[in-house]
Amino acid sequence: MIYYNFIKDTKQYLKSVRVIKDYISFDMIFPNTWSILKNHTKDIEVIKNESDENKVVISFVTPFEEESIDNVEDSIKNIVKYNIEREEKEKLFKNKVQELKSIFESQKLDSLKSLKFDIEDFTLLKNSDNEFTEGDKQGDDDVKSRNREEQEEHQQS
């Protein structure tokens, strides 16, 4: 890959590129809500570094060889693409839930009973089970917390 294109595509996340003996390290700053799937980092050493409440620095280390470097660049671009798409889907989902909520608030029960969705092939959005990030337990706790909140809201109504 042409290095210019990689920098152009990832410049808002790229912190540094370091050569360490026979290895190269791409240090990236990602939102701490992002996921890194195992299939994104095949044959790449991934090191989680410092973080604050919103960002995390992750180093992608590989041997200093053209094919390995190209692999890291492709992997990082795929991680960025995957997570941006995931964020956009989550935002769209929240917007659609709000639209549906407003329909339910404004319509009568009889008309809501006849409400139909034209979705031929529907699957629920969920995180992949093969995420690399250390947030797996936190994600489980978030789901449990959301489920508890939904149950409490349901009981109050």
Protein Blocks (a to p, Z undefined) as FASTA:
>chain_A
ZZklmmmmmmmmmmbdcdehjaccddddddfkbccdfklmgoiacddddddfkbccdddd
ddddfklmmmmmmmmmmmmmmmmmmmmmmmmmmmmmmmmmmmmmmpcfklmmmpccddfb
acdddddfkbfbfklmmmmmmmmmmmmmmmmmmmmZZ
